[in-house]
Amino acid sequence: MEGQWRGGLVPYGYRLEFLGRTNKKNQPVRDLVIDEDESTVVKEIYRLITAEGYGTNRVASYLNKKRHQDQTRNHPLARDQHSSDHRKPGLQRHPALRA
C-alpha cells in the first residue's frame, strides 16, 4: 500500500479523484491528486518560510492580508490564526512542497 491514500482528511493542496483503481472488494478507490489552485498557496507558504524566514504566525498574517486584498474568503489557510493553528505545523512537511 505504499504511497496510496488510506483515508482521513485530505491535505490542503490535494483533492481526491477516481483514477480507475479498485480495492480487494472490487469497490472504487479514490487517489490524491494535486489541486493546482491550492498548491500555489502551499508553495507560497513554503517560500515564505524557507526563503523569507517567516514563522507560522507571520505566514498567517500575510495570508490574512492577502485574502483581504484578493477578496478571496474561501482559503482555509487564510482564516484567523486561532482556527488554523492546528494546520500550520504540518505545512512544513506537506507533500506538495517537495514538488
PAVO-928613 format. One record per atom (N, C-alpha, C): atom name; x, y, z. Coordinates in nm, 4 decimals. Example, Ala and Ser with C-alpha at 12.3 -4.5 7.8 and 13.67 -1.06 7.14 Angstrom:
REM PAVO-928613
+------+----------+----------+----------+
: atom :        X :        Y :        Z :
+------+----------+----------+----------+
:    N :   1.3190 :  -0.5690 :   0.7800 :
:   CA :   1.2300 :  -0.4500 :   0.7800 :
:    C :   1.3200 :  -0.3300 :   0.7800 :
:    N :   1.2850 :  -0.2250 :   0.7080 :
:   CA :   1.3670 :  -0.1060 :   0.7140 :
:    C :   1.2900 :   0.0030 :   0.7870 :
+------+----------+----------+----------+
END
This chain:
REM PAVO-928613
+------+----------+----------+----------+
: atom :        X :        Y :        Z :
+------+----------+----------+----------+
:    N :   0.0818 :  -0.1204 :   0.0000 :
:   CA :   0.0000 :   0.0000 :   0.0000 :
:    C :   0.0855 :   0.1258 :   0.0000 :
:    N :   0.2109 :   0.1159 :  -0.0299 :
:   CA :   0.2993 :   0.2319 :  -0.0246 :
:    C :   0.2541 :   0.3409 :  -0.1210 :
:    N :   0.2403 :   0.4623 :  -0.0675 :
:   CA :   0.2038 :   0.5765 :  -0.1497 :
:    C :   0.0566 :   0.5888 :  -0.1822 :
:    N :  -0.0267 :   0.5046 :  -0.1268 :
:   CA :  -0.1697 :   0.5101 :  -0.1565 :
:    C :  -0.2439 :   0.5783 :  -0.0426 :
:    N :  -0.3524 :   0.6467 :  -0.0771 :
:   CA :  -0.4330 :   0.7201 :   0.0205 :
:    C :  -0.5089 :   0.6226 :   0.1085 :
:    N :  -0.4932 :   0.6361 :   0.2391 :
:   CA :  -0.5574 :   0.5452 :   0.3346 :
:    C :  -0.6820 :   0.6049 :   0.3972 :
:    N :  -0.7144 :   0.7280 :   0.3650 :
:   CA :  -0.8340 :   0.7908 :   0.4186 :
:    C :  -0.8016 :   0.9015 :   0.5165 :
:    N :  -0.9061 :   0.9653 :   0.5665 :
:   CA :  -0.8882 :   1.0761 :   0.6591 :
:    C :  -0.9051 :   1.2088 :   0.5875 :
:    N :  -0.8608 :   1.3157 :   0.6527 :
:   CA :  -0.8720 :   1.4481 :   0.5938 :
:    C :  -0.7766 :   1.4610 :   0.4758 :
:    N :  -0.8244 :   1.5205 :   0.3700 :
:   CA :  -0.7414 :   1.5423 :   0.2520 :
:    C :  -0.6499 :   1.6615 :   0.2804 :
:    N :  -0.5189 :   1.6455 :   0.2621 :
:   CA :  -0.4271 :   1.7573 :   0.2876 :
:    C :  -0.4576 :   1.8752 :   0.1965 :
:    N :  -0.4424 :   1.9972 :   0.2493 :
:   CA :  -0.4618 :   2.1168 :   0.1684 :
:    C :  -0.3633 :   2.1131 :   0.0532 :
:    N :  -0.4113 :   2.1410 :  -0.0666 :
:   CA :  -0.3280 :   2.1347 :  -0.1858 :
:    C :  -0.3543 :   2.0092 :  -0.2675 :
:    N :  -0.4414 :   1.9227 :  -0.2171 :
:   CA :  -0.4766 :   1.7990 :  -0.2856 :
:    C :  -0.6284 :   1.7869 :  -0.2961 :
:    N :  -0.6725 :   1.6991 :  -0.3826 :
:   CA :  -0.8135 :   1.6610 :  -0.3912 :
:    C :  -0.8176 :   1.5108 :  -0.4206 :
:    N :  -0.9318 :   1.4498 :  -0.3921 :
:   CA :  -0.9489 :   1.3074 :  -0.4210 :
:    C :  -1.0111 :   1.2917 :  -0.5589 :
:    N :  -0.9600 :   1.1932 :  -0.6337 :
:   CA :  -1.0100 :   1.1694 :  -0.7686 :
:    C :  -1.0055 :   1.0198 :  -0.7981 :
:    N :  -1.1077 :   0.9710 :  -0.8665 :
:   CA :  -1.1113 :   0.8300 :  -0.9049 :
:    C :  -1.0256 :   0.8120 :  -1.0294 :
:    N :  -0.9233 :   0.7266 :  -1.0200 :
:   CA :  -0.8313 :   0.7028 :  -1.1313 :
:    C :  -0.8422 :   0.5611 :  -1.1859 :
:    N :  -0.9507 :   0.4926 :  -1.1509 :
:   CA :  -0.9744 :   0.3601 :  -1.2056 :
:    C :  -0.9326 :   0.2445 :  -1.1162 :
:    N :  -0.8751 :   0.2723 :  -1.0012 :
:   CA :  -0.8337 :   0.1647 :  -0.9115 :
:    C :  -0.9524 :   0.1119 :  -0.8318 :
:    N :  -0.9441 :  -0.0141 :  -0.7936 :
:   CA :  -1.0433 :  -0.0745 :  -0.7043 :
:    C :  -0.9692 :  -0.1466 :  -0.5925 :
:    N :  -1.0409 :  -0.1677 :  -0.4800 :
:   CA :  -0.9800 :  -0.2387 :  -0.3678 :
:    C :  -1.0042 :  -0.3894 :  -0.3809 :
:    N :  -0.9677 :  -0.4633 :  -0.2761 :
:   CA :  -0.9832 :  -0.6097 :  -0.2784 :
:    C :  -1.1283 :  -0.6524 :  -0.2956 :
:    N :  -1.2203 :  -0.5669 :  -0.2505 :
:   CA :  -1.3633 :  -0.5986 :  -0.2623 :
:    C :  -1.4225 :  -0.5432 :  -0.3917 :
:    N :  -1.3359 :  -0.5029 :  -0.4837 :
:   CA :  -1.3737 :  -0.4508 :  -0.6145 :
:    C :  -1.4576 :  -0.3225 :  -0.6062 :
:    N :  -1.4334 :  -0.2440 :  -0.5012 :
:   CA :  -1.5007 :  -0.1149 :  -0.4881 :
:    C :  -1.4047 :  -0.0045 :  -0.5329 :
:    N :  -1.4589 :   0.1025 :  -0.5918 :
:   CA :  -1.3720 :   0.2098 :  -0.6414 :
:    C :  -1.2930 :   0.2766 :  -0.5292 :
:    N :  -1.1693 :   0.3115 :  -0.5586 :
:   CA :  -1.0797 :   0.3771 :  -0.4641 :
:    C :  -1.0371 :   0.5098 :  -0.5254 :
:    N :  -1.0449 :   0.6154 :  -0.4454 :
:   CA :  -1.0012 :   0.7470 :  -0.4936 :
:    C :  -0.8566 :   0.7723 :  -0.4521 :
:    N :  -0.7853 :   0.8441 :  -0.5353 :
:   CA :  -0.6450 :   0.8752 :  -0.5108 :
:    C :  -0.6267 :   1.0248 :  -0.4901 :
:    N :  -0.5187 :   1.0611 :  -0.4201 :
:   CA :  -0.4835 :   1.2014 :  -0.4027 :
:    C :  -0.4195 :   1.2532 :  -0.5307 :
:    N :  -0.4664 :   1.3679 :  -0.5771 :
:   CA :  -0.4035 :   1.4374 :  -0.6886 :
:    C :  -0.3847 :   1.5829 :  -0.6479 :
:    N :  -0.2844 :   1.6472 :  -0.7026 :
:   CA :  -0.2545 :   1.7855 :  -0.6678 :
:    C :  -0.3640 :   1.8768 :  -0.7205 :
:    N :  -0.4137 :   1.9636 :  -0.6332 :
:   CA :  -0.5091 :   2.0680 :  -0.6708 :
:    C :  -0.4244 :   2.1906 :  -0.7047 :
:    N :  -0.4177 :   2.2250 :  -0.8322 :
:   CA :  -0.3264 :   2.3301 :  -0.8777 :
:    C :  -0.3532 :   2.4646 :  -0.8099 :
:    N :  -0.4798 :   2.5009 :  -0.7902 :
:   CA :  -0.5116 :   2.6290 :  -0.7265 :
:    C :  -0.4601 :   2.6335 :  -0.5830 :
:    N :  -0.4876 :   2.5291 :  -0.5073 :
:   CA :  -0.4443 :   2.5260 :  -0.3676 :
:    C :  -0.2932 :   2.5053 :  -0.3548 :
:    N :  -0.2331 :   2.4331 :  -0.4485 :
:   CA :  -0.0890 :   2.4073 :  -0.4375 :
:    C :  -0.0080 :   2.5347 :  -0.4546 :
:    N :  -0.0611 :   2.6334 :  -0.5255 :
:   CA :   0.0115 :   2.7600 :  -0.5379 :
:    C :   0.0202 :   2.8288 :  -0.4015 :
:    N :  -0.0852 :   2.8171 :  -0.3212 :
:   CA :  -0.0831 :   2.8752 :  -0.1859 :
:    C :   0.0184 :   2.8007 :  -0.1001 :
:    N :   0.0207 :   2.6689 :  -0.1086 :
:   CA :   0.1150 :   2.5883 :  -0.0299 :
:    C :   0.2588 :   2.6225 :  -0.0691 :
:    N :   0.2845 :   2.6371 :  -0.1982 :
:   CA :   0.4195 :   2.6717 :  -0.2442 :
:    C :   0.4593 :   2.8116 :  -0.1978 :
:    N :   0.3636 :   2.9034 :  -0.1948 :
:   CA :   0.3904 :   3.0377 :  -0.1447 :
:    C :   0.4251 :   3.0328 :   0.0047 :
:    N :   0.3529 :   2.9529 :   0.0805 :
:   CA :   0.3823 :   2.9364 :   0.2233 :
:    C :   0.5235 :   2.8816 :   0.2415 :
:    N :   0.5573 :   2.7804 :   0.1644 :
:   CA :   0.6909 :   2.7205 :   0.1734 :
:    C :   0.7987 :   2.8243 :   0.1411 :
:    N :   0.7761 :   2.9062 :   0.0376 :
:   CA :   0.8716 :   3.0100 :   0.0006 :
:    C :   0.8886 :   3.1115 :   0.1141 :
:    N :   0.7765 :   3.1518 :   0.1740 :
:   CA :   0.7826 :   3.2478 :   0.2838 :
:    C :   0.8630 :   3.1932 :   0.4014 :
:    N :   0.8455 :   3.0654 :   0.4309 :
:   CA :   0.9159 :   3.0038 :   0.5441 :
:    C :   1.0640 :   2.9834 :   0.5125 :
:    N :   1.0936 :   2.9284 :   0.3949 :
:   CA :   1.2326 :   2.8924 :   0.3645 :
:    C :   1.3163 :   3.0097 :   0.3145 :
:    N :   1.2614 :   3.0904 :   0.2237 :
:   CA :   1.3403 :   3.1983 :   0.1632 :
:    C :   1.3330 :   3.3294 :   0.2421 :
:    N :   1.2162 :   3.3549 :   0.3010 :
:   CA :   1.1966 :   3.4822 :   0.3701 :
:    C :   1.2128 :   3.4719 :   0.5214 :
:    N :   1.2179 :   3.3508 :   0.5743 :
:   CA :   1.2363 :   3.3315 :   0.7170 :
:    C :   1.1126 :   3.3591 :   0.8015 :
:    N :   0.9951 :   3.3558 :   0.7403 :
:   CA :   0.8712 :   3.3797 :   0.8142 :
:    C :   0.8438 :   3.2652 :   0.9110 :
:    N :   0.7837 :   3.2979 :   1.0245 :
:   CA :   0.7316 :   3.1977 :   1.1166 :
:    C :   0.5851 :   3.1735 :   1.0839 :
:    N :   0.5248 :   3.0780 :   1.1526 :
:   CA :   0.3870 :   3.0418 :   1.1193 :
:    C :   0.2881 :   3.1554 :   1.1463 :
:    N :   0.3078 :   3.2318 :   1.2536 :
:   CA :   0.2166 :   3.3440 :   1.2802 :
:    C :   0.2289 :   3.4523 :   1.1744 :
:    N :   0.3516 :   3.4784 :   1.1307 :
:   CA :   0.3715 :   3.5796 :   1.0266 :
:    C :   0.3126 :   3.5326 :   0.8935 :
:    N :   0.3251 :   3.4037 :   0.8637 :
:   CA :   0.2636 :   3.3484 :   0.7422 :
:    C :   0.1125 :   3.3663 :   0.7496 :
:    N :   0.0528 :   3.3361 :   0.8644 :
:   CA :  -0.0921 :   3.3505 :   0.8805 :
:    C :  -0.1337 :   3.4968 :   0.8608 :
:    N :  -0.0580 :   3.5898 :   0.9162 :
:   CA :  -0.0882 :   3.7329 :   0.8985 :
:    C :  -0.0774 :   3.7719 :   0.7520 :
:    N :   0.0258 :   3.7240 :   0.6856 :
:   CA :   0.0448 :   3.7515 :   0.5434 :
:    C :  -0.0745 :   3.7003 :   0.4622 :
:    N :  -0.1156 :   3.5762 :   0.4904 :
:   CA :  -0.2293 :   3.5185 :   0.4170 :
:    C :  -0.3582 :   3.5936 :   0.4460 :
:    N :  -0.3770 :   3.6370 :   0.5693 :
:   CA :  -0.4955 :   3.7149 :   0.6039 :
:    C :  -0.4983 :   3.8462 :   0.5257 :
:    N :  -0.3855 :   3.9165 :   0.5200 :
:   CA :  -0.3787 :   4.0421 :   0.4452 :
:    C :  -0.4014 :   4.0177 :   0.2967 :
:    N :  -0.3395 :   3.9136 :   0.2443 :
:   CA :  -0.3545 :   3.8810 :   0.1024 :
:    C :  -0.4990 :   3.8437 :   0.0707 :
:    N :  -0.5623 :   3.7726 :   0.1618 :
:   CA :  -0.7019 :   3.7338 :   0.1411 :
:    C :  -0.7894 :   3.8572 :   0.1270 :
:    N :  -0.7678 :   3.9566 :   0.2119 :
:   CA :  -0.8488 :   4.0780 :   0.2050 :
:    C :  -0.8188 :   4.1554 :   0.0775 :
:    N :  -0.6949 :   4.1565 :   0.0348 :
:   CA :  -0.6588 :   4.2263 :  -0.0878 :
:    C :  -0.7186 :   4.1569 :  -0.2093 :
:    N :  -0.7116 :   4.0238 :  -0.2108 :
:   CA :  -0.7639 :   3.9467 :  -0.3248 :
:    C :  -0.9146 :   3.9268 :  -0.3175 :
:    N :  -0.9725 :   3.9550 :  -0.2022 :
:   CA :  -1.1150 :   3.9336 :  -0.1757 :
:    C :  -1.1552 :   3.7878 :  -0.1964 :
:    N :  -1.0647 :   3.6975 :  -0.1658 :
:   CA :  -1.0962 :   3.5549 :  -0.1690 :
:    C :  -1.1097 :   3.5079 :  -0.0256 :
:    N :  -1.2282 :   3.4819 :   0.0170 :
:   CA :  -1.2548 :   3.4486 :   0.1565 :
:    C :  -1.2692 :   3.2985 :   0.1805 :
:    N :  -1.2396 :   3.2153 :   0.0822 :
:   CA :  -1.2609 :   3.0718 :   0.0967 :
:    C :  -1.1335 :   2.9925 :   0.1204 :
:    N :  -1.0187 :   3.0597 :   0.1335 :
:   CA :  -0.8953 :   2.9869 :   0.1615 :
:    C :  -0.8930 :   2.9441 :   0.3074 :
:    N :  -0.8972 :   2.8121 :   0.3351 :
:   CA :  -0.8951 :   2.7688 :   0.4746 :
:    C :  -0.7664 :   2.8095 :   0.5458 :
:    N :  -0.6577 :   2.8295 :   0.4734 :
:   CA :  -0.5320 :   2.8667 :   0.5377 :
:    C :  -0.5253 :   3.0151 :   0.5671 :
:    N :  -0.6191 :   3.0921 :   0.5166 :
:   CA :  -0.6148 :   3.2365 :   0.5370 :
:    C :  -0.7166 :   3.2831 :   0.6406 :
:    N :  -0.7692 :   3.1921 :   0.7200 :
:   CA :  -0.8615 :   3.2288 :   0.8271 :
:    C :  -0.7840 :   3.2835 :   0.9450 :
:    N :  -0.8573 :   3.3282 :   1.0451 :
:   CA :  -0.7870 :   3.3835 :   1.1614 :
:    C :  -0.6965 :   3.2775 :   1.2238 :
:    N :  -0.5956 :   3.3223 :   1.2926 :
:   CA :  -0.4910 :   3.2334 :   1.3423 :
:    C :  -0.5436 :   3.1242 :   1.4344 :
:    N :  -0.6455 :   3.1530 :   1.5129 :
:   CA :  -0.6946 :   3.0528 :   1.6080 :
:    C :  -0.7607 :   2.9358 :   1.5378 :
:    N :  -0.8283 :   2.9584 :   1.4266 :
:   CA :  -0.8982 :   2.8494 :   1.3599 :
:    C :  -0.8048 :   2.7649 :   1.2761 :
:    N :  -0.6852 :   2.8145 :   1.2416 :
:   CA :  -0.5972 :   2.7368 :   1.1548 :
:    C :  -0.4683 :   2.6922 :   1.2240 :
:    N :  -0.4546 :   2.7185 :   1.3535 :
:   CA :  -0.3316 :   2.6802 :   1.4235 :
:    C :  -0.3004 :   2.5322 :   1.4092 :
:    N :  -0.4014 :   2.4473 :   1.4073 :
:   CA :  -0.3781 :   2.3034 :   1.4023 :
:    C :  -0.3196 :   2.2599 :   1.2688 :
:    N :  -0.3256 :   2.3418 :   1.1650 :
:   CA :  -0.2753 :   2.3027 :   1.0340 :
:    C :  -0.1339 :   2.3517 :   1.0080 :
:    N :  -0.0899 :   2.4546 :   1.0752 :
:   CA :   0.0374 :   2.5186 :   1.0421 :
:    C :   0.1591 :   2.4260 :   1.0528 :
:    N :   0.1769 :   2.3522 :   1.1619 :
:   CA :   0.2990 :   2.2725 :   1.1730 :
:    C :   0.3161 :   2.1719 :   1.0600 :
:    N :   0.2074 :   2.1153 :   1.0121 :
:   CA :   0.2161 :   2.0166 :   0.9045 :
:    C :   0.2512 :   2.0750 :   0.7704 :
:    N :   0.2357 :   2.2042 :   0.7529 :
:   CA :   0.2658 :   2.2646 :   0.6240 :
:    C :   0.4118 :   2.2489 :   0.5878 :
:    N :   0.4998 :   2.2501 :   0.6850 :
:   CA :   0.6414 :   2.2388 :   0.6559 :
:    C :   0.6771 :   2.0996 :   0.6054 :
:    N :   0.5936 :   2.0014 :   0.6317 :
:   CA :   0.6172 :   1.8649 :   0.5863 :
:    C :   0.5212 :   1.8257 :   0.4754 :
:    N :   0.4469 :   1.9210 :   0.4222 :
:   CA :   0.3434 :   1.8947 :   0.3233 :
:    C :   0.4009 :   1.8309 :   0.1979 :
:    N :   0.3421 :   1.7220 :   0.1478 :
:   CA :   0.3942 :   1.6525 :   0.0309 :
:    C :   0.4080 :   1.7400 :  -0.0932 :
:    N :   0.3206 :   1.8370 :  -0.1124 :
:   CA :   0.3271 :   1.9211 :  -0.2315 :
:    C :   0.4493 :   2.0116 :  -0.2308 :
:    N :   0.5076 :   2.0338 :  -0.1149 :
:   CA :   0.6234 :   2.1217 :  -0.1061 :
:    C :   0.7480 :   2.0576 :  -0.1654 :
:    N :   0.7451 :   1.9279 :  -0.1819 :
:   CA :   0.8602 :   1.8585 :  -0.2397 :
:    C :   0.8558 :   1.8625 :  -0.3912 :
:    N :   0.7462 :   1.9075 :  -0.4491 :
:   CA :   0.7318 :   1.9091 :  -0.5952 :
:    C :   0.8022 :   2.0264 :  -0.6569 :
+------+----------+----------+----------+
END
